[in-house]
């Protein structure tokens, strides 16, 4: 077996590491977010002790995210000290895609907040519901898939419909959690 076959090159073989400065910025943002979530989780009411605390899972997830972000910062500082991958990315297309995604997510959140409707159909004794959350999520996921996956429109739309339909059904009918809209 060749030595090259044991090396993981990432999703793009020429990608390599991100710049240490970007990793440090990301780790600071992730640590701040995870600390905020942990504080909010601790502040949640505990009906019958720690095991029934609704904030237990968010706290554990945020704590693990915090640890991973700290590890990212440590590795970025090591790479910076060694002089590896110093500087900001030269690929402005990646920056443009990131800005596009951030703007799209902002529009998505605003659309969910502003648009609100729900339809229900009864099939026997089962009531099936669909609303603005599903429609908006399908449209925006299709746009994201078109932009980043690059498949045909019908493939992106089909994946969006199946995935959002599955997730909405799980939240509505398995966990009995109402969706926005």
C-alpha positions, 0 to 999 in steps of 0.5 A, a space after each residue: 500500500 502506498 504511503 499517499 493512500 493513508 493521507 486524508 486530503 480534505 474535501 478538496 485535495 488542494 484545500 489544505 488548512 485554513 489560515 490560522 487567523 481564520 481559525 482563530 476568528 472561528 474559534 473565538 466566535 464558537 467559544 462565545 456562542 457555546 458559553 452563551 448557550 451554556 449560560 442559558 441552559 444553566 438558567 433553565 428551570 429544572 422540574 425534578 433535578 438535573 436529569 429532567 433539566 431541559 437544558 442538559 442536552 444543549 449544555 453538553 453539546 455547547 460544552 463539547 463545541 467549546 472544547 473543540 473550538 479551544 482545540 482549533 485555536 491551539 492548533 491554529 496558534 501552533 501553525 501560526 508559530 511554525 509559519 504555516 498557512 499565514 495570512 488570509 485566503 486569497 480565494 475571494 470566491 470563497 468569501 463571496 460564497 460565505 457572504 451569500 450564505 450569511 445573507 441567505 440565512 438572514 433572509 430565511 429567518 426574516 421570511 419565517 418570521 414574516 410569512 405565516 400560514 398553515 394548511 391541514 388535511 385529515 386522512 382518516 383519524 390522522 391530521 397532516 399539517 404543512 405550513 409556511 415553515 416547510 415551504 420557505 425551508 424547501 425554497 431556501 434549501 433548494 437555493 443553497 443546494 443549487 449554489 453549493 452542490 451544483 446539481 440540476 434544479 429538479 434534483 436539488 428540489 427533490 432532495 429539499 422536499 424529501 429532507 424538509 418533509 422528513 424533518 418536519 414530520 419527525 418534529 411534528 408527529 414524533 416529538 410533537 413540537 410545533 414548527 414556526 409559521 
